Amino acid sequence: MTLAVRVPPELSARVPVEQRGPGRERDSVRMLVSRGAEVTHHAFTDLPGLLRAGDLLVVNTSPTLAAAVDGRLGHARVVVHFSTRGDDGRWAVELRDPDGRGTTRARAGAPGDEVGLPGGVRLVVEEPLSERGERLWWARVSGAGVPGLLREHGRPIRYSYTERDQPLSVYQTVFALPSADGAGSAEMPSAARPFTARMVAELVSRGVQFAPVTLHTGVASAEAHEPPYPERFSVPEASARLVNAARAGGGRVVAVGTTAVRAVESAAVAGGVVRARAGWTDLVVTPEHGVRVVDGLLTGLHEPEASHLLMLEAVAGRVAVERGYQAALEGRYLWHEFGDVHLVLP
């Protein structure tokens, strides 16, 4: 699916909503709501009134990593984006060039590239992550380990539409839980960012339940609209039971973010039953594949790239996606990870 949509630069959310004026909090964003071809406009704080007792929100507990680290490749300054930890101890990484504005631009890598990192750590590029190109590479890192390197020397990945660097706390959602092995997401599971503890408490008081899952998302290129790479995920037994019980009781299963869709659909078997699963998923949700479990989706407003649009179409249908994007542009909604959100309901 393609959309002829151009997002004007002024509609990019350059800073988090709580930094745009006094009295604003994370939940002070707008929310576009699509029900089939019908589109309505709301505040995110209206969410409890749009859900009902018995509905279930599937949320991603992956913490955001300070995944960008400065280094040197020969005499050149580079930035390494740490994307995903492999089972063999290697990391999938992307090499970037500083652009002089606090952000970065794409840089081609090559086998054998050796990057010096802070604390005497060395990174050696070994092989492409896949046959799609030379953006992400498997690399070995010397020293005490990547989680410690990121904690001490890393910062959150930042793209050019944002105004300035932000502390890591700005990129953590209320659902984020630390991983025992230091794993996490290279980029924030941003659909959950507007949730506050107060909002969660209100939803629970109204009979809405939460099913935590984990999917550690890798870096998304700002220049290349690629389908997602394989990512590590986990759907625990308790969450599988919550999903199955909600569906059996007539509740709606609403995923908070495309990462939650990918995780829970990767754990679904015939008939839409969800089983506890953990491992790697290479699932790409498309209209042809369809969804077995998810009835609705809360997602951010992102550039209309192929994999995101295909997932939205699988959940909502083509007409809802087209009308939703058009309404977001006409309504001057703000885009990207610090922007407004889009709720798709049956």
Secondary structure, 3 states (H helix, E strand, C coil): CCCCCCCCHHHECCCCHHHCCCCCCCCCCEEEEEECCEEEEEEHHHHHHHCCCCCEEEEECCCECCCEEEEEECCEEEEEEEEEECCCCCEEEEEEEECCCCCEEECCCCCCCEEEEHHHEEEEEEEECCCCCCCEEEEEECCCCHHHHHHHHCECCCCCCCCCCCCHHHHCCCCCCCCCCCCCECCCCHHHCCCCHHHHHHHHHCCCEEEEEEECCCCCCCCCCCCCCCEEEEECHHHHHHHHHHHHCCCCEEEECHHHHHHHHHCECHHHCECCEEEEECCCCCCCCCCCCCCEEEEECCCCCHHHHHHHHHHHCHHHHHHHHHHHHHCCCCECCCCCEEEEEC
